[in-house]
Amino acid sequence: MIIDRTAGVTPNRFLNRELRQDVGRLIGKATRDDMLRAFLWVSECQIAHDISESWANHIGVLDREVQEAEQRQTDTQNSSYSWTYDSRNQVTKDCHQTAATLVASLRRERNEAGHAHHECTQVLFELTSRFGMSSAQRVPVADPSGAPLLDTLGPLRQQLDAAKSRLTALIAEDREVLHELALRESYRRQSLTDDSSVPLTAIDSMKPAAFVDLVETMLQRDGFQTARPAAAGIASVVTATCPRGHVLLVSTHRVQRPYGQMPGPAALVGTPALHTARVIAGRLTPDLVVVVTNGHFSDPARRYGDENDMWLLPRRDLQWWAEWQEPLECCDNNSVQGA
């Protein structure tokens, strides 16, 4: 057999003469079938190695993203010594929650990627552990059932692309949320020097009628034309028409005792209140029903709102709207955005 010394791959030059002779004899005795078999075998191992290495690289990316998200989570956690007192503003709390959500998702992805990489290395070990056993080894190398070992990595190779896509989607979603929070933070900072800003503490001390007046004033500030529908029979309702012509029915609920980690019954707007707003909407036929409160909504009320396409603005959203001056905007899909 003739070795091309100008080729891109140069044979090893062993210092020991006997080794050189042994290698030369093996090469000299190799047939074309032997060479093809060896090439196919090594190719299978290289492909398996590449798949395993790709999963390892993906794990490295996940580890870096987890570390960064965990650092964000730490930087935005409650720094007060008492668990009953939280000095963070709502943007910081939302940043912390966003980081926590991302960490949980990334950890699930990291755990799955670790299992996939382990399965790849097992197959790679099966392939490489048979090197040198027999020059007549069957190629492709198969498992006891006759299925090619390399073929068993096909699903893992496809899952890698899906895993990368999921990671890209997670990062994109996280950045989108952070972008919205950055805009919200800019509104919050501007509100610190804005005399028209109405803090939640002031809203909590208002009478229900004053709260309705405030909501109507904020709607007008954001470009809505408002009216008080006398036919509705309830003073807490305002109708608002946005510049695009959509009609909103805004039902207001100023509650007592809206404070604390676990709001009491008086701080919860329940399903009956939402049903009442929906009944009124049946008479006035608006495009969207909005319910706003300085408190919170019960879980059944949230479910009822989702089932009936109602837009609920709890205490947090009210702060964005009233205190931080973030405008309420009407969308073409019969929803509102902003607060």
N, C-alpha and C positions, 0 to 999 in steps of 0.2 A: 504494500500500500504506500502511495506517495503522499507526503505531507507538504502542503503548500506553505512555504516559509514566508510568503508575502501576505498571507491571510491576516484578517483582523484579530484572530485568536491564536496566540502562540503557545505551544505545549510547554508544560513545566520542564525546566532543565534541572533534573535532580543531580545533586553532587555525588551521590552514591552510584557507582557504575552498575552494580547489580540491579538496583531499582530501575535504572534507565533501560537495562536489557529486558527486565520483566515487563515493563510498560510497552516496550517495542514489540515484544512477542505477542502480547495481547492485542495490540493494534494490528499487527500483521495477520493474525488469525481471524480477525473480525470480518464477517461477511456483510454484504449490503443490508440483509435483513437484521443482523445484529445492530448495525449502525442506526437503522431506521427505528428499531425497537427502543434503543437507548434514547434516541432523540425524542420519540413520543413520550417515553416515560418521564424524562427530565422536563419536557414541556408541560405535562400534567402537573408535576410538582411545582413548576414555576407559576402556573396559573393559580393553583391552590394557595401558594405563598402570596401572590399578589392580592387575592381576595381577602386573605387573613390580614395582610398588611393594611389594606384599605379600611377594614373594620377597626384596626388598631389606630389608624390616623383619625377616623371618625370619633373614636373614644377620646382621643386627645383633644379634639375640638370641643366635645361635650364637657370634658373636665374643666377646660378653660372657661366655658360659658357658665358652668355651675359655680365656679369660684367667683366670677364677677357678679353673678346674681346673688350669691350668698353675701358678698361684701355690701352690695346695695341694700340687702335685707337688714344687715347689721347696722349700717349707717342710718337707717330710717326707723329703727325700732324705738320704743318708748324708753327714754333715758332717765325718767323719774324713778325714784327708789320705791315709790308706792304704786302697787298695781291698780289702786282705785283712782289714781290721778294720772291723766295723760295730757301732757303739755303740747303735744304735736298739733299742728293745724291739719285741716282735712286733706290738703294736697300731700303732705308728708305721710299721712296715714294711707292714702291711696297708693303712693309710691311703694310703701312697705308691703301692702297687699299685692301689688303687681309683681314685686320681686319674689314674694313668697309663692305666688302662683307659678311663676316661671321656674323657680327652683324645684318645685314639686314635679312639674312636667319634665324638666331636664333630667331629674333623678330617675324618673321612670324610663326615659329614653336611654340613659346611661346603663341602667340595669339590663335592659333588653340588649343593648349593644354588647355588653360584657358576655352575655350568654351566646350571642351570635359569634363573637370572636372565639370563644372557647370551642364551639362546635367546628369552626373552621380549622383551628389548630389540631383538633382530634383527627380530622380527615387528612390534613397535611402530614401528621405523624404516621398515619396508616400508609400513606404513599411513600414517604421517604424511608420508613423503617425497613422496607424490603429491598433497598439498594444492596447490590452485591450478592443477593441470595441465589439468583439463578440467571444466567444469560438468556434463558428461554422463557423468562417470566412473561405471562400473558399481558398484552397491552391492548386496550386500556386496562388498568388495574381495577379489579371488581371486588365487590363484597361477596359474602357467602351466597347471596341470592342471585348473583350474576349481574347486578346493577353496577355500572361504572362508578367508582368512588368519586371521581371528579364531578360526575353528573349530580351527585347528591348536594353539591355546593351551589347548584343553579338557583334554588329558592333563596338562599342566603345572599347571593349576588344581587338578585332582584330586590330583596328586602333592604339592602344597603342603599339603593337609590331612593326607595320610599322613606327610609330613615333620614337621609339627607334632606329630602323635601320637607319632612315634618319639622326638622330643626330649622330650616329656612323660614317656614311658616311661623314657628314659635317666636323666632327673633323678630320677624317683620311685625307680628301682632304686638309684641312687647314694645317695639319702637313706636308703633302707632299710638299706643296707650300713653307712653312717656311724652310723645309730642303733644297730645291733648292735655296732659297734666302740666306741661310747660306753658302752654297757652293759658291754662287756668291759673297757674301761679302768677303769670303776668297780670291777669285781671285782679288777683288778690292784692298784689303789691300796689297797683294803681288805686285800688279802693281805699288804701290806708290814708290817702290825702284827698279823698273825694267826699265832700260834704253830703252828697246824695246817697252815700252808702248807708244801708240800714242793717245794723248788726242783729244777729239772732236774739241776743239778750233783750233788745228793744222789741222785737216781734213777740217774744214770749210774754211780755208784759202788756201787750195790746189787748184791747177788747176785740171780739170777733168782727164787729162792724168795721173797726179800723183796719183789721187785717184784710178784709175784702177791698177796702179803699186802696190799700197799699198794692195789692195784686193788680187792681185795675190801673193804677198809676204806672206800675212797671210794664204792663202790657202796652200802654200808650207810649212809654219811653222807647220800647222796642219796635214801634211802627204799627201796632195793631189799632184798629178802630173798635172801640168797646161800647157796650150797652148793658143795661141791667134789665133783663127780661121780666117784666111784671107778671106775665102770664105764667111764669114758672112757679110763682108763689113762694119762693125761697130767696131770702136776701143774700145768701152766701154764694150765689151763682152770677158769673159774668160771662157774657158772650163776647168773643173777640174775632175780628176778621183781619187776616194777615194781608200784606201787600199783594200776595199772589191770589187772593180771593178765597182762601180756605177759611171756613168758619169753625172756631173752637168754642166749646162750652167748658168753662173753667169753674170747677167746684172747689171752694176753699173750706178748710177745716183747721181752725186754730185750737190746738189742744192744750191741756194743762200738764204739768210735770213731764216735759219732753227730755229730761236729763237722764244721764246714767248709762252704764253698759247694758243693763237689762231694763228697758222701758216698761213701766207698769201699764195696766189696762187703760188708764186715762190718757196715755201718750200714744196709743195705738188707734189708727183709723181702720175700722173693720169692714167686712163685706157688706153689711147693711148700708153703710154710708155710700159705698161705691154703687150699690144697686139703686139707691135713691137717685144718684147722679145719672145713672143710665136711664131710669124712668123719665126723668126730666128731659134727657136728650131725645127720648122717643117722641116728645111733643115738639121739640124745636128742630130736630133733624140736623145737627151739626155734622161736620166732617170728622171731628175728633173730640173725644171727651178727655179733659185733663183734670186731674185731682191733685191739689197742692196742699201741703200741710207743714206745720213747724214741728211735727212729731214723726211718727213712723207708721208703716202699714203692717198689718198682721200678715202672716203667711197665707191664710185663706184669701185675704183681700188681694194680695199680689197675684195669686193664681186666678182669681176672678177677673182681675184687670187684664192679665195676659189672654185669658180665654175670650174676652170681649173687646180686645184691641183698645184698651184705655191706657192713657199715658199718666203714670204716677210720679209725682215729684215729692219725695220725702224731705226730711229736714236737711240732709246734705245738699240736695239739689237746690233747695230754697236758699241756702247760704250762698251757693254759687250765683244765684240769680239776684238776690236782694242785697247781700253784703258785698260780694265781689263784683257786682255789676256785669256779670256775663250775660249777654243778650239771649233771649229766647227766640229761636227762628223756626219757621214753619217749613216743612219739606213736602215734596210732591207726593211722597208715599203716605200721606196723611199721618205724619208724626212730627214731633218737634225735636230740635236739637239745641245744644248749648246747655242751659240749666236742665 
